[in-house]
């Protein structure tokens, strides 16, 4: 029994959480509940937010010292800038799950992380989050049969955290909803880095199209007080101009409070992604 228990402890996956907002706090508590994983560390830009919520032994005050905690998987749920600054270093010592994949819209960042993940002995994971059908779309991209992909997100105006000029456009919304943006995902990511991770995940899944061809559409709608809505339009082989192409449309209605950036169902999806981020020694993978 002693040997069996020791083996289970050896196999327990150590997870470091970078970011302690609503999603980070949820993940930390879920890890602490489970017996198949354990918490290696939790870091937050403001350490005071973590103190008193998590045992001191788990709190990492200086992110530069992450390697000392011997994590098997590091999960970022803070801001795209974390990936830009630490992504390659994280991959040197652990698998890395990019919770803010809008960071990968920066071509230089994506290229460096892909190269690192293919050579360092650790894998880079991108969570599907609210992106329904990610694996099927990736299979189409693998075969080269994916011809078009558009993701539309509809939310209450207060659920958007935007940069200029979208911020000013959203601030002007009154009773009627309006389209804030409709175009390539690459250009949208820096304008809405906290809101369009679903679209960034779509661009990674649709790798034959990428950030420049996958389209994103943001709709600000004051009537959406209880839900976030994500629509995914897929185009495959055939003549789209004549209406004879393969198409799939999904609509995901995700319960969310007014002002919430992340819908309720996305929390559980993210947890599943985190637990499934394993089993690969290299490369970039959806989870």
Order of alpha helices (4+ residues) and beta strands (2+ residues): alpha-beta-alpha-beta-beta-alpha-beta-alpha-beta-alpha-beta-alpha-beta-alpha-alpha-alpha-beta-beta-beta-alpha-beta
